Every structure is written in structure tokens, then in C-alpha cells.
Amino acid sequence: MTRLLLSLSVLALLAACGEEQKPYKAPLPQSGKSDLATPPLFQEQRDALDKAKEAGQVLEQAAKLREEAAEKATR
């Protein structure tokens, strides 16, 4: 009798510890107006990154012009 009560209590504890599965929820459909729906997160950082990219392009162009000028001067 004690084994039966012990086994039933162990089974009850194991059943209570089981993870409950949540029902599947389908994702919400996205509208075509994604630009208006999304807030401008990290806009300042994006602007700074764009400025840095532009500065890098200017520096590359200047280096290319210096190399071309040096080649013309040595000829």
C-alpha cells in the first residue's frame, strides 16, 4: 500500500513538473506601409555611419588622385 501511494505521489509530481506547450500563433500580416510603421531606431547612428562612409570615399578618391599625380610627375 505504501509503495502504491509513493509511486502515485511521484507520478503526480512528475506530471506537475512537465512543461506546458503553448498553442501556435500565426504571425501577423505585414502591411505595405512599413516605412510609416517602423520608428526611426538609431537614426543618429545611421546618419553618422553614412557620413563616415562618404568621408571614406572622399579620402579614397584623394589618394587615387595623389597616386596619379605622382605617376605623372615621375614620367
PDB file of N, CA, C and O in Angstrom:
ATOM      1  N   MET A   1       0.821  -1.187   0.000  1.00  0.00           N
ATOM      2  CA  MET A   1       0.000   0.000   0.000  1.00  0.00           C
ATOM      3  C   MET A   1       0.876   1.266   0.000  1.00  0.00           C
ATOM      4  O   MET A   1       0.567   2.242  -0.684  1.00  0.00           O
ATOM      5  N   THR A   2       1.960   1.236   0.768  1.00  0.00           N
ATOM      6  CA  THR A   2       2.819   2.414   0.820  1.00  0.00           C
ATOM      7  C   THR A   2       3.542   2.611  -0.509  1.00  0.00           C
ATOM      8  O   THR A   2       3.773   3.744  -0.933  1.00  0.00           O
ATOM      9  N   ARG A   3       3.897   1.509  -1.164  1.00  0.00           N
ATOM     10  CA  ARG A   3       4.543   1.626  -2.480  1.00  0.00           C
ATOM     11  C   ARG A   3       3.597   2.258  -3.490  1.00  0.00           C
ATOM     12  O   ARG A   3       4.007   3.063  -4.325  1.00  0.00           O
ATOM     13  N   LEU A   4       2.334   1.884  -3.403  1.00  0.00           N
ATOM     14  CA  LEU A   4       1.332   2.439  -4.318  1.00  0.00           C
ATOM     15  C   LEU A   4       1.176   3.940  -4.086  1.00  0.00           C
ATOM     16  O   LEU A   4       1.140   4.709  -5.046  1.00  0.00           O
ATOM     17  N   LEU A   5       1.084   4.365  -2.834  1.00  0.00           N
ATOM     18  CA  LEU A   5       0.959   5.790  -2.533  1.00  0.00           C
ATOM     19  C   LEU A   5       2.222   6.551  -2.931  1.00  0.00           C
ATOM     20  O   LEU A   5       2.156   7.665  -3.449  1.00  0.00           O
ATOM     21  N   LEU A   6       3.372   5.924  -2.677  1.00  0.00           N
ATOM     22  CA  LEU A   6       4.634   6.561  -3.050  1.00  0.00           C
ATOM     23  C   LEU A   6       4.745   6.716  -4.560  1.00  0.00           C
ATOM     24  O   LEU A   6       5.135   7.781  -5.039  1.00  0.00           O
ATOM     25  N   SER A   7       4.413   5.685  -5.313  1.00  0.00           N
ATOM     26  CA  SER A   7       4.503   5.757  -6.766  1.00  0.00           C
ATOM     27  C   SER A   7       3.480   6.742  -7.340  1.00  0.00           C
ATOM     28  O   SER A   7       3.777   7.453  -8.300  1.00  0.00           O
ATOM     29  N   LEU A   8       2.282   6.785  -6.758  1.00  0.00           N
ATOM     30  CA  LEU A   8       1.271   7.747  -7.228  1.00  0.00           C
ATOM     31  C   LEU A   8       1.708   9.191  -6.944  1.00  0.00           C
ATOM     32  O   LEU A   8       1.485  10.080  -7.766  1.00  0.00           O
ATOM     33  N   SER A   9       2.324   9.419  -5.794  1.00  0.00           N
ATOM     34  CA  SER A   9       2.766  10.782  -5.478  1.00  0.00           C
ATOM     35  C   SER A   9       3.942  11.197  -6.375  1.00  0.00           C
ATOM     36  O   SER A   9       4.029  12.356  -6.783  1.00  0.00           O
ATOM     37  N   VAL A  10       4.847  10.253  -6.684  1.00  0.00           N
ATOM     38  CA  VAL A  10       5.951  10.550  -7.595  1.00  0.00           C
ATOM     39  C   VAL A  10       5.413  10.860  -8.987  1.00  0.00           C
ATOM     40  O   VAL A  10       5.874  11.802  -9.630  1.00  0.00           O
ATOM     41  N   LEU A  11       4.452  10.086  -9.456  1.00  0.00           N
ATOM     42  CA  LEU A  11       3.844  10.342 -10.762  1.00  0.00           C
ATOM     43  C   LEU A  11       3.132  11.689 -10.790  1.00  0.00           C
ATOM     44  O   LEU A  11       3.192  12.395 -11.797  1.00  0.00           O
ATOM     45  N   ALA A  12       2.466  12.052  -9.713  1.00  0.00           N
ATOM     46  CA  ALA A  12       1.767  13.340  -9.654  1.00  0.00           C
ATOM     47  C   ALA A  12       2.774  14.488  -9.690  1.00  0.00           C
ATOM     48  O   ALA A  12       2.536  15.500 -10.350  1.00  0.00           O
ATOM     49  N   LEU A  13       3.885  14.341  -8.994  1.00  0.00           N
ATOM     50  CA  LEU A  13       4.913  15.387  -9.016  1.00  0.00           C
ATOM     51  C   LEU A  13       5.542  15.512 -10.401  1.00  0.00           C
ATOM     52  O   LEU A  13       5.782  16.620 -10.880  1.00  0.00           O
ATOM     53  N   LEU A  14       5.806  14.384 -11.035  1.00  0.00           N
ATOM     54  CA  LEU A  14       6.393  14.434 -12.376  1.00  0.00           C
ATOM     55  C   LEU A  14       5.426  15.040 -13.387  1.00  0.00           C
ATOM     56  O   LEU A  14       5.848  15.768 -14.285  1.00  0.00           O
ATOM     57  N   ALA A  15       4.156  14.751 -13.253  1.00  0.00           N
ATOM     58  CA  ALA A  15       3.167  15.319 -14.170  1.00  0.00           C
ATOM     59  C   ALA A  15       3.033  16.826 -13.954  1.00  0.00           C
ATOM     60  O   ALA A  15       2.806  17.571 -14.907  1.00  0.00           O
ATOM     61  N   ALA A  16       3.172  17.272 -12.717  1.00  0.00           N
ATOM     62  CA  ALA A  16       3.058  18.699 -12.418  1.00  0.00           C
ATOM     63  C   ALA A  16       4.277  19.463 -12.907  1.00  0.00           C
ATOM     64  O   ALA A  16       4.179  20.656 -13.195  1.00  0.00           O
ATOM     65  N   CYS A  17       5.417  18.804 -13.006  1.00  0.00           N
ATOM     66  CA  CYS A  17       6.647  19.475 -13.426  1.00  0.00           C
ATOM     67  C   CYS A  17       6.784  19.550 -14.942  1.00  0.00           C
ATOM     68  O   CYS A  17       7.703  20.202 -15.439  1.00  0.00           O
ATOM     69  N   GLY A  18       5.914  18.915 -15.672  1.00  0.00           N
ATOM     70  CA  GLY A  18       6.008  18.920 -17.124  1.00  0.00           C
ATOM     71  C   GLY A  18       5.794  20.308 -17.689  1.00  0.00           C
ATOM     72  O   GLY A  18       5.054  21.113 -17.123  1.00  0.00           O
ATOM     73  N   GLU A  19       6.444  20.585 -18.806  1.00  0.00           N
ATOM     74  CA  GLU A  19       6.345  21.891 -19.439  1.00  0.00           C
ATOM     75  C   GLU A  19       5.053  21.970 -20.246  1.00  0.00           C
ATOM     76  O   GLU A  19       4.736  21.071 -21.025  1.00  0.00           O
ATOM     77  N   GLU A  20       4.326  23.042 -20.049  1.00  0.00           N
ATOM     78  CA  GLU A  20       3.075  23.226 -20.776  1.00  0.00           C
ATOM     79  C   GLU A  20       3.379  23.795 -22.150  1.00  0.00           C
ATOM     80  O   GLU A  20       4.108  24.780 -22.268  1.00  0.00           O
ATOM     81  N   GLN A  21       2.830  23.190 -23.178  1.00  0.00           N
ATOM     82  CA  GLN A  21       3.059  23.679 -24.533  1.00  0.00           C
ATOM     83  C   GLN A  21       2.037  24.751 -24.858  1.00  0.00           C
ATOM     84  O   GLN A  21       0.841  24.600 -24.608  1.00  0.00           O
ATOM     85  N   LYS A  22       2.538  25.830 -25.418  1.00  0.00           N
ATOM     86  CA  LYS A  22       1.659  26.941 -25.785  1.00  0.00           C
ATOM     87  C   LYS A  22       1.145  26.717 -27.201  1.00  0.00           C
ATOM     88  O   LYS A  22       1.864  26.172 -28.039  1.00  0.00           O
ATOM     89  N   PRO A  23      -0.077  27.125 -27.476  1.00  0.00           N
ATOM     90  CA  PRO A  23      -0.613  26.935 -28.828  1.00  0.00           C
ATOM     91  C   PRO A  23       0.115  27.818 -29.831  1.00  0.00           C
ATOM     92  O   PRO A  23       0.616  28.886 -29.480  1.00  0.00           O
ATOM     93  N   TYR A  24       0.171  27.376 -31.065  1.00  0.00           N
ATOM     94  CA  TYR A  24       0.846  28.106 -32.134  1.00  0.00           C
ATOM     95  C   TYR A  24       0.031  29.322 -32.513  1.00  0.00           C
ATOM     96  O   TYR A  24      -1.180  29.240 -32.717  1.00  0.00           O
ATOM     97  N   LYS A  25       0.720  30.466 -32.605  1.00  0.00           N
ATOM     98  CA  LYS A  25       0.080  31.691 -33.069  1.00  0.00           C
ATOM     99  C   LYS A  25       0.730  32.092 -34.379  1.00  0.00           C
ATOM    100  O   LYS A  25       1.947  32.262 -34.446  1.00  0.00           O
ATOM    101  N   ALA A  26      -0.068  32.242 -35.406  1.00  0.00           N
ATOM    102  CA  ALA A  26       0.444  32.632 -36.716  1.00  0.00           C
ATOM    103  C   ALA A  26       0.929  34.076 -36.655  1.00  0.00           C
ATOM    104  O   ALA A  26       0.336  34.894 -35.950  1.00  0.00           O
ATOM    105  N   PRO A  27       2.010  34.408 -37.390  1.00  0.00           N
ATOM    106  CA  PRO A  27       2.493  35.790 -37.380  1.00  0.00           C
ATOM    107  C   PRO A  27       1.476  36.722 -38.032  1.00  0.00           C
ATOM    108  O   PRO A  27       0.722  36.329 -38.922  1.00  0.00           O
ATOM    109  N   LEU A  28       1.480  37.962 -37.566  1.00  0.00           N
ATOM    110  CA  LEU A  28       0.555  38.944 -38.112  1.00  0.00           C
ATOM    111  C   LEU A  28       0.997  39.364 -39.502  1.00  0.00           C
ATOM    112  O   LEU A  28       2.195  39.493 -39.750  1.00  0.00           O
ATOM    113  N   PRO A  29       0.057  39.580 -40.415  1.00  0.00           N
ATOM    114  CA  PRO A  29       0.445  40.007 -41.766  1.00  0.00           C
ATOM    115  C   PRO A  29       1.012  41.417 -41.748  1.00  0.00           C
ATOM    116  O   PRO A  29       0.562  42.272 -40.985  1.00  0.00           O
ATOM    117  N   GLN A  30       2.004  41.648 -42.598  1.00  0.00           N
ATOM    118  CA  GLN A  30       2.646  42.954 -42.695  1.00  0.00           C
ATOM    119  C   GLN A  30       1.953  43.778 -43.772  1.00  0.00           C
ATOM    120  O   GLN A  30       1.619  43.272 -44.844  1.00  0.00           O
ATOM    121  N   SER A  31       1.746  45.034 -43.473  1.00  0.00           N
ATOM    122  CA  SER A  31       1.140  45.916 -44.467  1.00  0.00           C
ATOM    123  C   SER A  31       2.223  46.500 -45.355  1.00  0.00           C
ATOM    124  O   SER A  31       3.408  46.390 -45.041  1.00  0.00           O
ATOM    125  N   GLY A  32       1.836  47.110 -46.446  1.00  0.00           N
ATOM    126  CA  GLY A  32       2.788  47.698 -47.382  1.00  0.00           C
ATOM    127  C   GLY A  32       3.399  48.992 -46.883  1.00  0.00           C
ATOM    128  O   GLY A  32       4.347  49.489 -47.491  1.00  0.00           O
ATOM    129  N   LYS A  33       2.895  49.551 -45.805  1.00  0.00           N
ATOM    130  CA  LYS A  33       3.376  50.827 -45.287  1.00  0.00           C
ATOM    131  C   LYS A  33       4.397  50.587 -44.182  1.00  0.00           C
ATOM    132  O   LYS A  33       4.202  51.038 -43.053  1.00  0.00           O
ATOM    133  N   SER A  34       5.464  49.894 -44.486  1.00  0.00           N
ATOM    134  CA  SER A  34       6.455  49.560 -43.467  1.00  0.00           C
ATOM    135  C   SER A  34       7.251  50.782 -43.042  1.00  0.00           C
ATOM    136  O   SER A  34       7.732  50.826 -41.910  1.00  0.00           O
ATOM    137  N   ASP A  35       7.408  51.778 -43.912  1.00  0.00           N
ATOM    138  CA  ASP A  35       8.183  52.966 -43.557  1.00  0.00           C
ATOM    139  C   ASP A  35       7.482  53.777 -42.471  1.00  0.00           C
ATOM    140  O   ASP A  35       8.137  54.345 -41.597  1.00  0.00           O
ATOM    141  N   LEU A  36       6.163  53.833 -42.524  1.00  0.00           N
ATOM    142  CA  LEU A  36       5.425  54.599 -41.541  1.00  0.00           C
ATOM    143  C   LEU A  36       5.265  53.835 -40.243  1.00  0.00           C
ATOM    144  O   LEU A  36       5.135  54.443 -39.181  1.00  0.00           O
ATOM    145  N   ALA A  37       5.272  52.513 -40.308  1.00  0.00           N
ATOM    146  CA  ALA A  37       5.017  51.710 -39.129  1.00  0.00           C
ATOM    147  C   ALA A  37       6.251  51.565 -38.251  1.00  0.00           C
ATOM    148  O   ALA A  37       6.115  51.400 -37.039  1.00  0.00           O
ATOM    149  N   THR A  38       7.431  51.618 -38.811  1.00  0.00           N
ATOM    150  CA  THR A  38       8.643  51.400 -38.024  1.00  0.00           C
ATOM    151  C   THR A  38       9.185  52.731 -37.509  1.00  0.00           C
ATOM    152  O   THR A  38       9.318  53.689 -38.269  1.00  0.00           O
ATOM    153  N   PRO A  39       9.493  52.784 -36.227  1.00  0.00           N
ATOM    154  CA  PRO A  39      10.064  54.025 -35.688  1.00  0.00           C
ATOM    155  C   PRO A  39      11.516  54.168 -36.130  1.00  0.00           C
ATOM    156  O   PRO A  39      12.172  53.169 -36.425  1.00  0.00           O
ATOM    157  N   PRO A  40      12.019  55.378 -36.178  1.00  0.00           N
ATOM    158  CA  PRO A  40      13.402  55.601 -36.636  1.00  0.00           C
ATOM    159  C   PRO A  40      14.410  55.241 -35.547  1.00  0.00           C
ATOM    160  O   PRO A  40      14.990  56.124 -34.914  1.00  0.00           O
ATOM    161  N   LEU A  41      14.615  53.952 -35.334  1.00  0.00           N
ATOM    162  CA  LEU A  41      15.562  53.499 -34.323  1.00  0.00           C
ATOM    163  C   LEU A  41      16.987  53.763 -34.774  1.00  0.00           C
ATOM    164  O   LEU A  41      17.349  53.490 -35.918  1.00  0.00           O
ATOM    165  N   PHE A  42      17.781  54.290 -33.879  1.00  0.00           N
ATOM    166  CA  PHE A  42      19.198  54.529 -34.103  1.00  0.00           C
ATOM    167  C   PHE A  42      19.453  55.397 -35.334  1.00  0.00           C
ATOM    168  O   PHE A  42      20.446  55.204 -36.034  1.00  0.00           O
ATOM    169  N   GLN A  43      18.562  56.349 -35.599  1.00  0.00           N
ATOM    170  CA  GLN A  43      18.697  57.186 -36.784  1.00  0.00           C
ATOM    171  C   GLN A  43      19.965  58.039 -36.720  1.00  0.00           C
ATOM    172  O   GLN A  43      20.621  58.246 -37.740  1.00  0.00           O
ATOM    173  N   GLU A  44      20.314  58.534 -35.532  1.00  0.00           N
ATOM    174  CA  GLU A  44      21.524  59.351 -35.406  1.00  0.00           C
ATOM    175  C   GLU A  44      22.768  58.529 -35.735  1.00  0.00           C
ATOM    176  O   GLU A  44      23.689  59.019 -36.389  1.00  0.00           O
ATOM    177  N   GLN A  45      22.787  57.285 -35.280  1.00  0.00           N
ATOM    178  CA  GLN A  45      23.932  56.431 -35.553  1.00  0.00           C
ATOM    179  C   GLN A  45      24.017  56.098 -37.039  1.00  0.00           C
ATOM    180  O   GLN A  45      25.111  56.044 -37.602  1.00  0.00           O
ATOM    181  N   ARG A  46      22.874  55.875 -37.676  1.00  0.00           N
ATOM    182  CA  ARG A  46      22.875  55.594 -39.120  1.00  0.00           C
ATOM    183  C   ARG A  46      23.384  56.795 -39.905  1.00  0.00           C
ATOM    184  O   ARG A  46      24.144  56.649 -40.862  1.00  0.00           O
ATOM    185  N   ASP A  47      22.957  57.985 -39.488  1.00  0.00           N
ATOM    186  CA  ASP A  47      23.427  59.198 -40.168  1.00  0.00           C
ATOM    187  C   ASP A  47      24.932  59.355 -40.018  1.00  0.00           C
ATOM    188  O   ASP A  47      25.628  59.704 -40.972  1.00  0.00           O
ATOM    189  N   ALA A  48      25.428  59.096 -38.817  1.00  0.00           N
ATOM    190  CA  ALA A  48      26.879  59.189 -38.588  1.00  0.00           C
ATOM    191  C   ALA A  48      27.627  58.171 -39.426  1.00  0.00           C
ATOM    192  O   ALA A  48      28.695  58.473 -39.958  1.00  0.00           O
ATOM    193  N   LEU A  49      27.087  56.976 -39.551  1.00  0.00           N
ATOM    194  CA  LEU A  49      27.721  55.942 -40.369  1.00  0.00           C
ATOM    195  C   LEU A  49      27.736  56.343 -41.840  1.00  0.00           C
ATOM    196  O   LEU A  49      28.732  56.124 -42.530  1.00  0.00           O
ATOM    197  N   ASP A  50      26.648  56.924 -42.324  1.00  0.00           N
ATOM    198  CA  ASP A  50      26.605  57.383 -43.714  1.00  0.00           C
ATOM    199  C   ASP A  50      27.639  58.486 -43.963  1.00  0.00           C
ATOM    200  O   ASP A  50      28.302  58.499 -45.000  1.00  0.00           O
ATOM    201  N   LYS A  51      27.771  59.406 -43.012  1.00  0.00           N
ATOM    202  CA  LYS A  51      28.764  60.467 -43.156  1.00  0.00           C
ATOM    203  C   LYS A  51      30.176  59.892 -43.168  1.00  0.00           C
ATOM    204  O   LYS A  51      31.030  60.349 -43.927  1.00  0.00           O
ATOM    205  N   ALA A  52      30.417  58.898 -42.333  1.00  0.00           N
ATOM    206  CA  ALA A  52      31.738  58.276 -42.289  1.00  0.00           C
ATOM    207  C   ALA A  52      32.038  57.557 -43.600  1.00  0.00           C
ATOM    208  O   ALA A  52      33.170  57.595 -44.082  1.00  0.00           O
ATOM    209  N   LYS A  53      31.033  56.903 -44.180  1.00  0.00           N
ATOM    210  CA  LYS A  53      31.231  56.229 -45.467  1.00  0.00           C
ATOM    211  C   LYS A  53      31.555  57.246 -46.560  1.00  0.00           C
ATOM    212  O   LYS A  53      32.434  57.019 -47.392  1.00  0.00           O
ATOM    213  N   GLU A  54      30.839  58.364 -46.548  1.00  0.00           N
ATOM    214  CA  GLU A  54      31.107  59.408 -47.540  1.00  0.00           C
ATOM    215  C   GLU A  54      32.520  59.967 -47.367  1.00  0.00           C
ATOM    216  O   GLU A  54      33.218  60.199 -48.354  1.00  0.00           O
ATOM    217  N   ALA A  55      32.941  60.181 -46.132  1.00  0.00           N
ATOM    218  CA  ALA A  55      34.291  60.690 -45.874  1.00  0.00           C
ATOM    219  C   ALA A  55      35.332  59.684 -46.350  1.00  0.00           C
ATOM    220  O   ALA A  55      36.368  60.071 -46.891  1.00  0.00           O
ATOM    221  N   GLY A  56      35.065  58.398 -46.153  1.00  0.00           N
ATOM    222  CA  GLY A  56      35.992  57.368 -46.616  1.00  0.00           C
ATOM    223  C   GLY A  56      36.117  57.366 -48.127  1.00  0.00           C
ATOM    224  O   GLY A  56      37.209  57.179 -48.662  1.00  0.00           O
ATOM    225  N   GLN A  57      35.003  57.573 -48.819  1.00  0.00           N
ATOM    226  CA  GLN A  57      35.044  57.629 -50.277  1.00  0.00           C
ATOM    227  C   GLN A  57      35.841  58.843 -50.749  1.00  0.00           C
ATOM    228  O   GLN A  57      36.596  58.748 -51.717  1.00  0.00           O
ATOM    229  N   VAL A  58      35.680  59.973 -50.079  1.00  0.00           N
ATOM    230  CA  VAL A  58      36.424  61.173 -50.454  1.00  0.00           C
ATOM    231  C   VAL A  58      37.918  60.943 -50.258  1.00  0.00           C
ATOM    232  O   VAL A  58      38.729  61.340 -51.095  1.00  0.00           O
ATOM    233  N   LEU A  59      38.280  60.297 -49.143  1.00  0.00           N
ATOM    234  CA  LEU A  59      39.699  60.025 -48.881  1.00  0.00           C
ATOM    235  C   LEU A  59      40.276  59.062 -49.915  1.00  0.00           C
ATOM    236  O   LEU A  59      41.420  59.217 -50.342  1.00  0.00           O
ATOM    237  N   GLU A  60      39.491  58.075 -50.314  1.00  0.00           N
ATOM    238  CA  GLU A  60      39.964  57.140 -51.346  1.00  0.00           C
ATOM    239  C   GLU A  60      40.173  57.854 -52.676  1.00  0.00           C
ATOM    240  O   GLU A  60      41.157  57.594 -53.368  1.00  0.00           O
ATOM    241  N   GLN A  61      39.262  58.745 -53.040  1.00  0.00           N
ATOM    242  CA  GLN A  61      39.407  59.495 -54.282  1.00  0.00           C
ATOM    243  C   GLN A  61      40.633  60.396 -54.233  1.00  0.00           C
ATOM    244  O   GLN A  61      41.362  60.520 -55.217  1.00  0.00           O
ATOM    245  N   ALA A  62      40.858  61.026 -53.074  1.00  0.00           N
ATOM    246  CA  ALA A  62      42.019  61.899 -52.939  1.00  0.00           C
ATOM    247  C   ALA A  62      43.314  61.100 -53.031  1.00  0.00           C
ATOM    248  O   ALA A  62      44.283  61.561 -53.633  1.00  0.00           O
ATOM    249  N   ALA A  63      43.339  59.914 -52.444  1.00  0.00           N
ATOM    250  CA  ALA A  63      44.541  59.070 -52.517  1.00  0.00           C
ATOM    251  C   ALA A  63      44.787  58.633 -53.950  1.00  0.00           C
ATOM    252  O   ALA A  63      45.933  58.574 -54.394  1.00  0.00           O
ATOM    253  N   LYS A  64      43.726  58.327 -54.674  1.00  0.00           N
ATOM    254  CA  LYS A  64      43.863  57.915 -56.075  1.00  0.00           C
ATOM    255  C   LYS A  64      44.416  59.062 -56.916  1.00  0.00           C
ATOM    256  O   LYS A  64      45.279  58.847 -57.768  1.00  0.00           O
ATOM    257  N   LEU A  65      43.923  60.283 -56.682  1.00  0.00           N
ATOM    258  CA  LEU A  65      44.421  61.445 -57.412  1.00  0.00           C
ATOM    259  C   LEU A  65      45.891  61.713 -57.098  1.00  0.00           C
ATOM    260  O   LEU A  65      46.662  62.075 -57.987  1.00  0.00           O
ATOM    261  N   ARG A  66      46.285  61.532 -55.821  1.00  0.00           N
ATOM    262  CA  ARG A  66      47.695  61.727 -55.447  1.00  0.00           C
ATOM    263  C   ARG A  66      48.579  60.698 -56.138  1.00  0.00           C
ATOM    264  O   ARG A  66      49.666  61.031 -56.608  1.00  0.00           O
ATOM    265  N   GLU A  67      48.121  59.444 -56.203  1.00  0.00           N
ATOM    266  CA  GLU A  67      48.899  58.399 -56.876  1.00  0.00           C
ATOM    267  C   GLU A  67      49.055  58.713 -58.362  1.00  0.00           C
ATOM    268  O   GLU A  67      50.138  58.547 -58.924  1.00  0.00           O
ATOM    269  N   GLU A  68      47.969  59.167 -59.000  1.00  0.00           N
ATOM    270  CA  GLU A  68      48.026  59.511 -60.421  1.00  0.00           C
ATOM    271  C   GLU A  68      48.967  60.692 -60.646  1.00  0.00           C
ATOM    272  O   GLU A  68      49.724  60.713 -61.617  1.00  0.00           O
ATOM    273  N   ALA A  69      48.918  61.673 -59.747  1.00  0.00           N
ATOM    274  CA  ALA A  69      49.803  62.833 -59.875  1.00  0.00           C
ATOM    275  C   ALA A  69      51.260  62.427 -59.694  1.00  0.00           C
ATOM    276  O   ALA A  69      52.145  62.939 -60.378  1.00  0.00           O
ATOM    277  N   ALA A  70      51.501  61.506 -58.768  1.00  0.00           N
ATOM    278  CA  ALA A  70      52.881  61.040 -58.542  1.00  0.00           C
ATOM    279  C   ALA A  70      53.377  60.270 -59.749  1.00  0.00           C
ATOM    280  O   ALA A  70      54.548  60.396 -60.110  1.00  0.00           O
ATOM    281  N   GLU A  71      52.536  59.483 -60.382  1.00  0.00           N
ATOM    282  CA  GLU A  71      52.920  58.743 -61.572  1.00  0.00           C
ATOM    283  C   GLU A  71      53.247  59.701 -62.719  1.00  0.00           C
ATOM    284  O   GLU A  71      54.223  59.500 -63.441  1.00  0.00           O
ATOM    285  N   LYS A  72      52.428  60.738 -62.883  1.00  0.00           N
ATOM    286  CA  LYS A  72      52.676  61.706 -63.949  1.00  0.00           C
ATOM    287  C   LYS A  72      53.963  62.477 -63.690  1.00  0.00           C
ATOM    288  O   LYS A  72      54.685  62.819 -64.627  1.00  0.00           O
ATOM    289  N   ALA A  73      54.247  62.745 -62.443  1.00  0.00           N
ATOM    290  CA  ALA A  73      55.450  63.518 -62.113  1.00  0.00           C
ATOM    291  C   ALA A  73      56.715  62.698 -62.342  1.00  0.00           C
ATOM    292  O   ALA A  73      57.754  63.264 -62.680  1.00  0.00           O
ATOM    293  N   THR A  74      56.654  61.396 -62.167  1.00  0.00           N
ATOM    294  CA  THR A  74      57.848  60.568 -62.353  1.00  0.00           C
ATOM    295  C   THR A  74      58.079  60.222 -63.817  1.00  0.00           C
ATOM    296  O   THR A  74      59.155  59.725 -64.149  1.00  0.00           O
ATOM    297  N   ARG A  75      57.150  60.452 -64.682  1.00  0.00           N
ATOM    298  CA  ARG A  75      57.295  60.117 -66.098  1.00  0.00           C
ATOM    299  C   ARG A  75      58.107  61.125 -66.819  1.00  0.00           C
ATOM    300  O   ARG A  75      58.327  60.994 -68.023  1.00  0.00           O
TER     301      ARG A  75
END
